[in-house]
Structure formats: structure tokens, C-alpha cells
Amino acid sequence: MVQDLSDPRRTEPPFVATEREMLEGWLEFHRATLLLKCEGLDDEARKRRPVPTSNLSLAASDVTSRPLPLMFKLSSNIDRNTIR
């Protein structure tokens, strides 16, 4: 069961805003969500997969063995390519 993540450091952006404001607001919201969910994890917990690796995965095994670094890389790529 997924619990609602409630924290004053993470606020939902307004639903009515300019395209740029909304984009930046939601990117910040998801950045904060990722950081809050990883907060307090030790090195071993950060490396552990939340679910077993699928045999259907096309990703390289060295990338899929490190899910959180991959999530941060994906997040930074989305930020970089979207904000341009």
C-alpha cells in the first residue's frame, strides 16, 4: 500500500499557471518527492531493488542493479532537456 507523502518541504504547485510556471512547479514537486523518499536510507538500502529485475528488461544489467542513481540521472536529464 502506498502512503500519502505529507511534508512541508513538498508543496503541490497551482493547477492554474503559465506553462513555464507549471512545468517548473511540477519538476520541483517531483524532485522533492524523490529526495524525501530517499531520505534516511543507508548505502545498502539505496542499492537494493524494490522489486526483482524483470527478464523482459532491455536495460543494461549494470544500470538496473542501481535503481536510485538511475532515478536521479533520469530526473536530471528530464530537468535539463525540458527547461531548455
Buried (B, 14 or more C-beta within 10 A) or exposed (E): EEEEEEEEEBEEBEEEEEEEEBBBBBBBBBBBBBBBEEEEEEEEEEEEEEEEEEEEEEEEEEEBEBBBEEEBEEBEEEBEEEEE
